[in-house]
Amino acid sequence: MSAPPDAARAECLRVLDSTAAAGADPAPSDLAVLASAPAGALDDALRAFTDARGAASTDLLTRLAGDRADRGVRRAAKRALYRLAQRGITAPAPPPPRPVVARLPERPTRAWLSAIDGSGSRATWIVFEGAFGGLDLCSLILADTLGVVEVAGGEISKKRLAAELEALRRDQKLPWVATDAVRAAGLVAEALALHRTLGTSPPAAFDRWRPRFEHVAPAAPPAPPAAVDAALVERAAELLELPEMAGWFLEPEAVGGDAVELLQARESRLVVSEQIKAEREEALITRIVERDLDPAGRALWSRRLLEMALVFRVLGAAEQAALADAAAGALGDVTRDVGSQPFARALARRALEVAGEVALGRMSASEVTRRPGPVTRG
């Protein structure tokens, strides 16, 4: 037997007052009381509730008009809200729904670097892991004179990543080594800092990756050796005989005039001894080294050597790493005469040879340039 209308009205009003005082969603038991009351009793209780509380009643009415309540309760609450609106009292608008933004995976977990080529460029792979274990691969080409040159990548499975790495190690001419993921991200941050200095921008494809590097500190350069081994400095030109460093030489275009001068001297009909010819060639190389390896140039090539020393160590090539460190230390020390350093002279000699081939039409300048590709002006 149902409760008398007055009793039902009083019970509904009690539930409304206690729920409003709690400031929370109605409990299931309270919703059941309201749903079981006769429609007239519920309406009367809602009128008394809104008359007593005015605008303060809109919060609970809005909750009762939501999806959790019984249909009859929802309709009664909406009628009560309508009556309040007729009196100029409206419920505050609900806050707009928060947009669902997929958080970018921000934690670099694995990374690989290639050796540095003769243009100062290297490939970099960085894997980011998201909160739910998904992987994103960011693939870049970084150039130490330009910044970020190329960008690609996206979601990748662990199986696909393993297959891609295997293919990379098998097919690439330059060696690939695993590296610390945080430092790899720092190399990207360093490239972005270079863009700011140059007033350029990375390729547009980098935009999707930018948030992952915005708060990353640029990588610190590898530390040069505390003491430079003179014997290793004298042997440092051996590095350029390694396949990993076959493309290391000064920009041929910069020594094009010198190469023509050398070719003319070699073809001259003047009778001079081989010793004099050799002395002239050595003097020409000294001139190029002192001209093109200014302090900025010395710092650039020294950093390249230090990075290569890290690669050689990972590869287990301790002797080559020591030679690279020694050459880097000698080049980076501006108190040392650069013109007498075997590694610097070998860079210039090889550039002269290549520039001579270009002058003779046997090679094209575009094929041998040491300049990385262009980037977008910002």
WODA-V653944 format. One record per residue. N is the residue number from 0. RES is the residue in one letter. PSI is psi in whole degrees, 0 to 359 (NA if undefined). NEAR is the number of other ideal C-beta (glycine too) atoms within 8 Angstrom. Layout:
n->N res->RES psi->PSI near->NEAR
n->N res->RES psi->PSI near->NEAR
//
This chain:
n->0 res->M psi->130 near->1
n->1 res->S psi->156 near->5
n->2 res->A psi->151 near->7
n->3 res->P psi->153 near->5
n->4 res->P psi->318 near->10
n->5 res->D psi->319 near->7
n->6 res->A psi->318 near->8
n->7 res->A psi->319 near->14
n->8 res->R psi->315 near->14
n->9 res->A psi->319 near->9
n->10 res->E psi->320 near->11
n->11 res->C psi->318 near->15
n->12 res->L psi->322 near->11
n->13 res->R psi->316 near->8
n->14 res->V psi->317 near->12
n->15 res->L psi->315 near->13
n->16 res->D psi->317 near->9
n->17 res->S psi->322 near->9
n->18 res->T psi->320 near->12
n->19 res->A psi->322 near->13
n->20 res->A psi->325 near->6
n->21 res->A psi->335 near->6
n->22 res->G psi->28 near->5
n->23 res->A psi->176 near->5
n->24 res->D psi->144 near->5
n->25 res->P psi->142 near->14
n->26 res->A psi->156 near->7
n->27 res->P psi->323 near->6
n->28 res->S psi->324 near->6
n->29 res->D psi->320 near->11
n->30 res->L psi->326 near->13
n->31 res->A psi->322 near->8
n->32 res->V psi->313 near->11
n->33 res->L psi->322 near->17
n->34 res->A psi->331 near->10
n->35 res->S psi->351 near->6
n->36 res->A psi->148 near->14
n->37 res->P psi->149 near->8
n->38 res->A psi->319 near->8
n->39 res->G psi->319 near->7
n->40 res->A psi->318 near->13
n->41 res->L psi->317 near->16
n->42 res->D psi->316 near->11
n->43 res->D psi->319 near->10
n->44 res->A psi->319 near->14
n->45 res->L psi->323 near->15
n->46 res->R psi->313 near->10
n->47 res->A psi->320 near->10
n->48 res->F psi->313 near->14
n->49 res->T psi->327 near->13
n->50 res->D psi->322 near->7
n->51 res->A psi->326 near->7
n->52 res->R psi->340 near->9
n->53 res->G psi->231 near->9
n->54 res->A psi->334 near->7
n->55 res->A psi->345 near->7
n->56 res->S psi->348 near->14
n->57 res->T psi->329 near->13
n->58 res->D psi->310 near->10
n->59 res->L psi->322 near->11
n->60 res->L psi->320 near->15
n->61 res->T psi->322 near->12
n->62 res->R psi->318 near->11
n->63 res->L psi->334 near->13
n->64 res->A psi->358 near->10
n->65 res->G psi->189 near->8
n->66 res->D psi->342 near->3
n->67 res->R psi->332 near->7
n->68 res->A psi->162 near->15
n->69 res->D psi->155 near->8
n->70 res->R psi->317 near->6
n->71 res->G psi->321 near->9
n->72 res->V psi->318 near->13
n->73 res->R psi->315 near->12
n->74 res->R psi->320 near->8
n->75 res->A psi->319 near->14
n->76 res->A psi->321 near->14
n->77 res->K psi->324 near->9
n->78 res->R psi->320 near->10
n->79 res->A psi->319 near->15
n->80 res->L psi->322 near->13
n->81 res->Y psi->317 near->8
n->82 res->R psi->321 near->10
n->83 res->L psi->319 near->16
n->84 res->A psi->325 near->9
n->85 res->Q psi->334 near->6
n->86 res->R psi->7 near->6
n->87 res->G psi->13 near->5
n->88 res->I psi->116 near->8
n->89 res->T psi->150 near->7
n->90 res->A psi->140 near->9
n->91 res->P psi->145 near->5
n->92 res->A psi->138 near->4
n->93 res->P psi->148 near->5
n->94 res->P psi->147 near->4
n->95 res->P psi->145 near->4
n->96 res->P psi->139 near->4
n->97 res->R psi->130 near->4
n->98 res->P psi->143 near->4
n->99 res->V psi->108 near->4
n->100 res->V psi->120 near->4
n->101 res->A psi->118 near->4
n->102 res->R psi->131 near->7
n->103 res->L psi->136 near->9
n->104 res->P psi->130 near->12
n->105 res->E psi->352 near->7
n->106 res->R psi->109 near->6
n->107 res->P psi->128 near->12
n->108 res->T psi->328 near->7
n->109 res->R psi->154 near->8
n->110 res->A psi->154 near->15
n->111 res->W psi->149 near->13
n->112 res->L psi->147 near->14
n->113 res->S psi->167 near->12
n->114 res->A psi->166 near->12
n->115 res->I psi->133 near->11
n->116 res->D psi->181 near->11
n->117 res->G psi->348 near->9
n->118 res->S psi->0 near->11
n->119 res->G psi->19 near->12
n->120 res->S psi->151 near->12
n->121 res->R psi->150 near->12
n->122 res->A psi->146 near->12
n->123 res->T psi->127 near->15
n->124 res->W psi->129 near->12
n->125 res->I psi->128 near->14
n->126 res->V psi->127 near->15
n->127 res->F psi->137 near->15
n->128 res->E psi->129 near->9
n->129 res->G psi->178 near->11
n->130 res->A psi->332 near->5
n->131 res->F psi->18 near->4
n->132 res->G psi->358 near->6
n->133 res->G psi->149 near->8
n->134 res->L psi->140 near->14
n->135 res->D psi->133 near->13
n->136 res->L psi->121 near->14
n->137 res->C psi->117 near->12
n->138 res->S psi->125 near->9
n->139 res->L psi->157 near->16
n->140 res->I psi->121 near->11
n->141 res->L psi->133 near->13
n->142 res->A psi->133 near->13
n->143 res->D psi->354 near->11
n->144 res->T psi->350 near->8
n->145 res->L psi->327 near->13
n->146 res->G psi->224 near->13
n->147 res->V psi->120 near->16
n->148 res->V psi->319 near->13
n->149 res->E psi->149 near->8
n->150 res->V psi->140 near->12
n->151 res->A psi->182 near->7
n->152 res->G psi->186 near->9
n->153 res->G psi->198 near->6
n->154 res->E psi->144 near->7
n->155 res->I psi->143 near->11
n->156 res->S psi->162 near->7
n->157 res->K psi->321 near->6
n->158 res->K psi->316 near->6
n->159 res->R psi->321 near->8
n->160 res->L psi->315 near->12
n->161 res->A psi->320 near->8
n->162 res->A psi->319 near->8
n->163 res->E psi->320 near->10
n->164 res->L psi->319 near->10
n->165 res->E psi->317 near->8
n->166 res->A psi->324 near->8
n->167 res->L psi->312 near->10
n->168 res->R psi->329 near->8
n->169 res->R psi->323 near->6
n->170 res->D psi->338 near->5
n->171 res->Q psi->144 near->10
n->172 res->K psi->322 near->3
n->173 res->L psi->144 near->10
n->174 res->P psi->150 near->9
n->175 res->W psi->139 near->11
n->176 res->V psi->148 near->10
n->177 res->A psi->148 near->6
n->178 res->T psi->170 near->11
n->179 res->D psi->128 near->6
n->180 res->A psi->324 near->12
n->181 res->V psi->320 near->8
n->182 res->R psi->322 near->10
n->183 res->A psi->317 near->16
n->184 res->A psi->325 near->14
n->185 res->G psi->328 near->13
n->186 res->L psi->325 near->12
n->187 res->V psi->317 near->15
n->188 res->A psi->323 near->13
n->189 res->E psi->320 near->10
n->190 res->A psi->322 near->14
n->191 res->L psi->322 near->12
n->192 res->A psi->323 near->9
n->193 res->L psi->320 near->11
n->194 res->H psi->317 near->15
n->195 res->R psi->322 near->7
n->196 res->T psi->319 near->6
n->197 res->L psi->346 near->8
n->198 res->G psi->32 near->7
n->199 res->T psi->174 near->11
n->200 res->S psi->149 near->8
n->201 res->P psi->168 near->13
n->202 res->P psi->153 near->11
n->203 res->A psi->329 near->5
n->204 res->A psi->345 near->7
n->205 res->F psi->343 near->11
n->206 res->D psi->320 near->6
n->207 res->R psi->338 near->5
n->208 res->W psi->344 near->10
n->209 res->R psi->316 near->9
n->210 res->P psi->336 near->7
n->211 res->R psi->348 near->13
n->212 res->F psi->0 near->11
n->213 res->E psi->326 near->6
n->214 res->H psi->19 near->3
n->215 res->V psi->134 near->11
n->216 res->A psi->140 near->5
n->217 res->P psi->146 near->8
n->218 res->A psi->142 near->9
n->219 res->A psi->140 near->5
n->220 res->P psi->149 near->6
n->221 res->P psi->145 near->9
n->222 res->A psi->134 near->5
n->223 res->P psi->164 near->10
n->224 res->P psi->145 near->10
n->225 res->A psi->326 near->3
n->226 res->A psi->139 near->5
n->227 res->V psi->125 near->10
n->228 res->D psi->112 near->9
n->229 res->A psi->323 near->6
n->230 res->A psi->321 near->6
n->231 res->L psi->325 near->13
n->232 res->V psi->319 near->15
n->233 res->E psi->336 near->7
n->234 res->R psi->359 near->10
n->235 res->A psi->335 near->16
n->236 res->A psi->342 near->10
n->237 res->E psi->334 near->8
n->238 res->L psi->324 near->15
n->239 res->L psi->354 near->13
n->240 res->E psi->351 near->6
n->241 res->L psi->143 near->9
n->242 res->P psi->329 near->5
n->243 res->E psi->340 near->9
n->244 res->M psi->26 near->12
n->245 res->A psi->332 near->8
n->246 res->G psi->12 near->8
n->247 res->W psi->112 near->11
n->248 res->F psi->165 near->12
n->249 res->L psi->162 near->13
n->250 res->E psi->117 near->10
n->251 res->P psi->325 near->16
n->252 res->E psi->326 near->8
n->253 res->A psi->338 near->8
n->254 res->V psi->20 near->15
n->255 res->G psi->315 near->11
n->256 res->G psi->322 near->6
n->257 res->D psi->322 near->12
n->258 res->A psi->318 near->14
n->259 res->V psi->319 near->9
n->260 res->E psi->319 near->9
n->261 res->L psi->319 near->12
n->262 res->L psi->318 near->11
n->263 res->Q psi->321 near->8
n->264 res->A psi->323 near->10
n->265 res->R psi->328 near->7
n->266 res->E psi->359 near->6
n->267 res->S psi->144 near->7
n->268 res->R psi->354 near->4
n->269 res->L psi->135 near->4
n->270 res->V psi->108 near->3
n->271 res->V psi->156 near->6
n->272 res->S psi->160 near->5
n->273 res->E psi->329 near->5
n->274 res->Q psi->317 near->6
n->275 res->I psi->319 near->8
n->276 res->K psi->316 near->11
n->277 res->A psi->321 near->8
n->278 res->E psi->320 near->8
n->279 res->R psi->320 near->9
n->280 res->E psi->320 near->10
n->281 res->E psi->323 near->8
n->282 res->A psi->321 near->8
n->283 res->L psi->318 near->12
n->284 res->I psi->318 near->12
n->285 res->T psi->318 near->10
n->286 res->R psi->317 near->9
n->287 res->I psi->314 near->14
n->288 res->V psi->312 near->15
n->289 res->E psi->331 near->9
n->290 res->R psi->315 near->7
n->291 res->D psi->338 near->12
n->292 res->L psi->69 near->13
n->293 res->D psi->181 near->7
n->294 res->P psi->320 near->6
n->295 res->A psi->318 near->6
n->296 res->G psi->321 near->9
n->297 res->R psi->318 near->13
n->298 res->A psi->321 near->9
n->299 res->L psi->309 near->11
n->300 res->W psi->329 near->13
n->301 res->S psi->317 near->14
n->302 res->R psi->319 near->12
n->303 res->R psi->317 near->12
n->304 res->L psi->319 near->15
n->305 res->L psi->321 near->15
n->306 res->E psi->321 near->11
n->307 res->M psi->327 near->14
n->308 res->A psi->321 near->14
n->309 res->L psi->317 near->11
n->310 res->V psi->314 near->14
n->311 res->F psi->322 near->12
n->312 res->R psi->317 near->10
n->313 res->V psi->325 near->9
n->314 res->L psi->352 near->8
n->315 res->G psi->14 near->5
n->316 res->A psi->76 near->8
n->317 res->A psi->321 near->8
n->318 res->E psi->315 near->6
n->319 res->Q psi->323 near->10
n->320 res->A psi->319 near->12
n->321 res->A psi->319 near->11
n->322 res->L psi->317 near->13
n->323 res->A psi->319 near->15
n->324 res->D psi->316 near->14
n->325 res->A psi->315 near->15
n->326 res->A psi->321 near->16
n->327 res->A psi->317 near->16
n->328 res->G psi->319 near->14
n->329 res->A psi->317 near->13
n->330 res->L psi->321 near->15
n->331 res->G psi->344 near->10
n->332 res->D psi->100 near->8
n->333 res->V psi->351 near->6
n->334 res->T psi->347 near->3
n->335 res->R psi->141 near->7
n->336 res->D psi->117 near->5
n->337 res->V psi->330 near->11
n->338 res->G psi->341 near->9
n->339 res->S psi->3 near->5
n->340 res->Q psi->123 near->15
n->341 res->P psi->321 near->10
n->342 res->F psi->316 near->15
n->343 res->A psi->318 near->13
n->344 res->R psi->324 near->14
n->345 res->A psi->323 near->11
n->346 res->L psi->316 near->15
n->347 res->A psi->319 near->15
n->348 res->R psi->316 near->9
n->349 res->R psi->322 near->12
n->350 res->A psi->321 near->15
n->351 res->L psi->317 near->15
n->352 res->E psi->315 near->8
n->353 res->V psi->316 near->12
n->354 res->A psi->327 near->14
n->355 res->G psi->321 near->11
n->356 res->E psi->323 near->10
n->357 res->V psi->317 near->15
n->358 res->A psi->328 near->10
n->359 res->L psi->358 near->7
n->360 res->G psi->12 near->5
n->361 res->R psi->343 near->5
n->362 res->M psi->157 near->9
n->363 res->S psi->147 near->6
n->364 res->A psi->326 near->9
n->365 res->S psi->333 near->5
n->366 res->E psi->335 near->6
n->367 res->V psi->0 near->11
n->368 res->T psi->145 near->10
n->369 res->R psi->10 near->11
n->370 res->R psi->130 near->6
n->371 res->P psi->171 near->10
n->372 res->G psi->165 near->7
n->373 res->P psi->160 near->4
n->374 res->V psi->173 near->13
n->375 res->T psi->135 near->9
n->376 res->R psi->135 near->6
n->377 res->G psi->NA near->6
//
